Amino acid sequence: MLEGDFYESVLIPPANDGCSLYIVSGYATSAMAARHIKDIVDREFREIDIRLIIGMTAKDGIGETNHKGFCSLVEGSGIKSFQCAYVPDGKPPVHTKAYAWFHGENPLCGYIGSANYTQTGFFSNQKEAMEESDPREILNYYKTVQETATFCDHQDMLGLVRDDKRSLSRPDTDDLESRVAGQNTVTYTLLDRSGNLPERSGLNWGQRPDANRELNQAYIRVPSDVQEAEFFPPRGYYFSMHTDDGQMFICSVRQEKGKAIHSSQNNSLLGEYFRRRLGVPLGEKIEKSHLEKYGRTDITFYKI
């Protein structure tokens, strides 16, 4: 039986490219999926299929945050394919947590136990355990559950999506502030100590043609006092970031001492978003004057 740190054993491909991972999990989060995929890609495994079925959606639905995240990963994840399906209302809920790796039709390994496909299941100090199991039996079980499941991006699944009280999708600042009333907030400047917008970091991280970077690459800096206050999750932990105009990004705190917020799927996503919002053509440098014309040079985060 595996206890403690079994992430590598269960979720990292046990062979070269061409593996498929079949997952049945009672609960799952898009942040976990994004973190897992990033780890796989960082190991230079790209020809990987992940096929996830979430079973307790039949009883509890799926939060809007996770639904948007899963649909985003289905559209493009960085690996060969990511599939996600929900067990719909009216079907028996599935609380199982099972994982099986195959290379083509050849079974490699399988695990069954208590860990949901979530960061809590695999990275927290919460007690979990997994047991090795026959991957062929898990695949057969997966196929049985699959008969009752529907892909997450099918329009029939919209009825399962729940307002998880974290969505800030309405573009009304007053409404946003009322919905997060009493929550922790932090506001800090996007400018440097000299009062200027950095030309080759932060929102302009990609403005370094000498480094062969994509011009829209960007991150949101985290000042040292905010780092020390531990306002954001620990470095490497993935979380959902909503904007007051209805966008959602899966992000993580990165770089030395956690000084930057990156988007998990593509470092250009945040840069493209800020440029569109500020009215700056894609690929062009963001200037301090663009922020001033917009009406502010700082940013506010609400912790929900």
C-alpha positions in Angstrom: 0.0 0.0 0.0 1.2 3.5 -0.9 1.0 6.2 1.7 2.2 9.8 1.9 3.9 11.1 -1.3 2.6 8.8 -4.1 2.1 11.5 -6.8 5.1 10.3 -8.9 4.0 6.7 -8.7 0.4 7.2 -9.6 0.3 10.2 -12.0 3.6 10.5 -13.8 3.9 8.4 -17.0 5.7 5.1 -16.2 7.0 4.8 -19.8 7.8 6.9 -22.8 5.4 9.0 -24.9 2.3 7.2 -26.1 0.8 6.4 -22.7 -2.8 6.8 -21.8 -4.1 7.5 -18.3 -7.6 6.5 -17.4 -9.1 8.2 -14.3 -12.3 7.7 -12.4 -12.5 10.1 -9.5 -15.4 11.1 -7.3 -14.2 14.7 -7.2 -11.6 16.5 -9.3 -10.4 20.1 -9.9 -9.2 21.8 -13.0 -6.3 23.3 -11.0 -5.1 19.7 -10.3 -5.4 18.8 -13.9 -3.4 21.9 -15.0 -0.7 21.2 -12.5 -0.5 17.5 -13.5 -0.3 18.3 -17.2 2.4 21.0 -16.6 4.5 18.4 -14.7 4.1 15.9 -17.6 5.1 18.5 -20.2 8.1 19.7 -18.1 9.3 16.1 -18.3 9.1 16.3 -22.1 6.2 13.9 -22.3 3.7 15.3 -24.8 2.1 12.4 -26.6 0.1 11.5 -23.5 -3.7 11.0 -23.3 -5.6 11.7 -20.1 -9.2 10.5 -19.9 -11.0 11.7 -16.8 -14.5 10.8 -15.5 -15.8 12.8 -12.5 -18.4 10.7 -10.7 -19.9 12.8 -8.0 -21.3 15.4 -10.4 -24.4 13.2 -10.4 -25.0 14.3 -6.8 -23.2 17.6 -6.3 -22.9 19.0 -9.8 -19.7 20.8 -10.8 -18.6 24.3 -9.7 -18.4 27.0 -12.4 -14.7 27.5 -11.7 -13.8 23.9 -12.4 -16.2 23.5 -15.3 -14.6 26.5 -17.1 -11.1 25.1 -16.3 -11.9 21.6 -17.6 -13.4 23.0 -20.8 -10.3 25.1 -21.3 -8.0 22.2 -20.9 -10.1 20.1 -23.4 -9.6 22.9 -26.0 -5.9 22.9 -25.5 -3.7 21.4 -22.8 -0.2 20.9 -24.2 -0.4 17.1 -24.3 -1.8 14.9 -27.1 -5.4 15.0 -25.6 -7.2 15.7 -22.4 -10.8 14.4 -22.1 -13.1 15.1 -19.2 -16.6 13.7 -18.7 -19.2 14.1 -16.0 -21.7 11.6 -14.6 -25.0 13.5 -15.1 -27.9 14.0 -12.7 -30.2 11.0 -12.6 -27.3 8.5 -12.8 -25.8 6.7 -9.8 -23.0 8.9 -8.3 -19.6 7.4 -8.5 -17.2 7.9 -5.5 -14.4 5.7 -6.7 -10.8 6.9 -7.1 -9.0 4.7 -9.7 -6.1 5.3 -12.0 -4.7 3.1 -14.8 -1.8 3.5 -17.2 -1.7 1.9 -20.6 0.7 2.0 -23.6 -1.6 1.3 -26.5 -3.5 -1.8 -25.4 -0.7 -2.9 -23.1 -1.4 -2.5 -19.4 1.3 -0.8 -17.4 0.1 -0.2 -13.8 -3.0 0.7 -11.9 -4.0 2.2 -8.5 -7.1 2.4 -6.5 -7.6 4.1 -3.1 -8.8 7.2 -1.3 -7.1 10.1 -3.2 -9.3 12.2 -5.4 -7.8 13.9 -8.5 -7.3 17.1 -6.5 -4.4 18.9 -5.0 -5.8 18.1 -1.6 -5.8 14.4 -2.5 -2.2 14.4 -3.7 -0.3 17.3 -2.1 -1.8 18.2 1.3 -1.0 16.7 4.7 -4.4 15.0 4.6 -4.0 11.2 5.1 -4.6 9.3 1.9 -3.6 5.8 0.7 -3.4 4.1 -2.7 -3.1 0.4 -3.5 -1.7 -1.2 -6.6 -4.5 -2.8 -8.7 -4.9 -4.6 -12.0 -5.0 -1.8 -14.7 -7.2 -4.1 -17.0 -9.8 -4.3 -14.3 -9.7 -0.5 -13.8 -10.1 0.1 -17.5 -13.1 -2.2 -17.6 -14.6 -0.3 -14.7 -13.8 3.0 -16.5 -15.7 1.8 -19.5 -18.7 0.8 -17.4 -18.8 4.3 -15.8 -18.2 5.9 -19.3 -21.5 4.4 -20.5 -23.3 6.8 -18.1 -21.0 9.8 -18.6 -21.1 12.8 -21.0 -18.2 15.0 -22.1 -17.9 18.2 -20.0 -18.2 20.5 -23.0 -21.5 19.0 -24.2 -24.3 21.5 -23.9 -26.4 19.0 -21.9 -23.9 19.3 -19.1 -24.6 23.0 -18.5 -27.4 22.0 -16.1 -24.8 20.4 -13.8 -22.8 23.7 -13.5 -23.3 25.3 -10.1 -22.5 28.8 -8.9 -19.9 27.8 -6.4 -20.0 31.4 -4.9 -16.5 32.0 -6.2 -17.5 33.2 -9.7 -16.9 36.9 -10.2 -18.1 36.8 -13.8 -20.5 39.8 -13.8 -18.6 42.9 -15.1 -19.9 45.1 -12.3 -17.3 46.3 -9.8 -19.9 47.2 -7.2 -21.3 43.7 -7.5 -17.9 42.1 -7.3 -17.1 44.0 -4.1 -20.4 43.1 -2.5 -19.9 39.4 -3.3 -16.5 39.4 -1.7 -17.4 41.7 1.2 -15.5 40.7 4.3 -12.9 38.7 2.4 -9.1 39.4 2.5 -7.9 41.8 -0.2 -4.6 43.3 -1.3 -3.9 46.2 -3.7 -0.5 47.0 -5.0 1.1 48.9 -7.8 2.2 47.4 -11.1 5.0 50.0 -11.3 8.6 49.6 -10.0 10.2 51.6 -7.2 11.0 54.4 -9.6 7.4 54.7 -10.5 7.9 53.3 -14.0 6.4 50.2 -15.7 9.2 47.6 -16.1 10.2 47.3 -19.8 11.4 43.7 -19.7 9.6 42.1 -16.8 6.1 41.9 -15.3 3.5 42.8 -18.0 6.4 43.2 -20.5 8.2 39.9 -19.7 8.1 38.9 -23.3 9.5 42.1 -24.7 13.0 40.6 -25.0 13.5 39.6 -28.6 17.2 38.9 -27.7 15.9 36.0 -25.5 13.6 34.7 -28.3 10.5 35.2 -26.1 6.9 35.4 -27.4 6.2 39.1 -27.2 3.0 38.8 -25.2 4.5 36.7 -22.3 3.7 38.3 -19.0 3.4 37.7 -15.3 1.9 39.7 -12.4 4.6 40.6 -9.9 4.1 39.9 -6.2 5.8 42.5 -4.0 8.0 41.3 -1.1 5.6 42.4 1.6 2.7 40.5 0.0 5.0 37.5 -0.4 5.9 37.7 3.3 2.2 38.0 4.3 1.6 34.7 2.4 -1.5 36.2 0.8 -1.3 33.9 -2.2 -1.0 30.1 -2.0 2.4 28.6 -1.7 4.8 28.6 -4.7 3.8 25.9 -7.2 0.3 25.5 -5.9 -2.3 26.0 -8.6 -5.4 28.2 -8.1 -8.2 29.8 -10.1 -8.1 33.6 -10.8 -11.3 35.3 -11.8 -11.4 38.8 -13.3 -14.2 41.3 -12.9 -15.0 41.1 -16.7 -15.7 37.4 -16.6 -12.4 35.8 -17.5 -10.8 32.9 -15.6 -7.2 31.8 -15.5 -5.5 28.8 -13.8 -2.4 30.3 -12.2 0.4 29.5 -9.8 3.0 31.5 -7.9 6.4 31.1 -9.4 10.0 32.3 -9.5 12.4 32.9 -6.6 10.6 33.6 -3.3 7.2 33.5 -5.1 7.6 36.9 -6.7 5.4 36.3 -9.8 2.0 34.9 -10.7 2.1 32.9 -13.9 -0.8 31.5 -16.0 -0.3 27.7 -16.0 -1.1 26.8 -19.6 0.7 29.5 -21.5 2.7 32.4 -20.2 1.3 34.6 -23.0 -2.3 34.4 -21.7 -2.0 37.0 -19.1 -0.1 39.4 -21.4 -2.8 39.0 -24.1 -5.5 39.7 -21.5 -3.9 42.8 -20.2 -3.3 44.1 -23.7 -6.9 43.6 -24.8 -8.1 45.2 -21.7 -5.8 48.2 -22.0 -6.4 48.6 -25.7 -2.8 47.8 -26.6 -2.2 45.8 -29.8 -1.0 42.2 -29.2 2.8 42.0 -29.3 3.4 45.7 -28.4 5.0 47.0 -25.3 2.7 48.1 -22.5 3.6 51.6 -21.3 2.8 53.4 -18.1 0.7 55.8 -20.1 -1.6 52.9 -21.2 -2.3 52.2 -17.5 -2.9 55.9 -16.7 -5.2 56.2 -19.7 -7.1 53.2 -18.4 -7.5 54.8 -15.0 -5.2 53.0 -12.6 -1.7 51.7 -12.2 -2.4 49.1 -9.5 -4.2 45.8 -9.2 -6.5 44.4 -6.5 -6.9 40.8 -5.5 -9.7 39.3 -3.4 -9.0 36.1 -1.7 -12.1 33.9 -1.7 
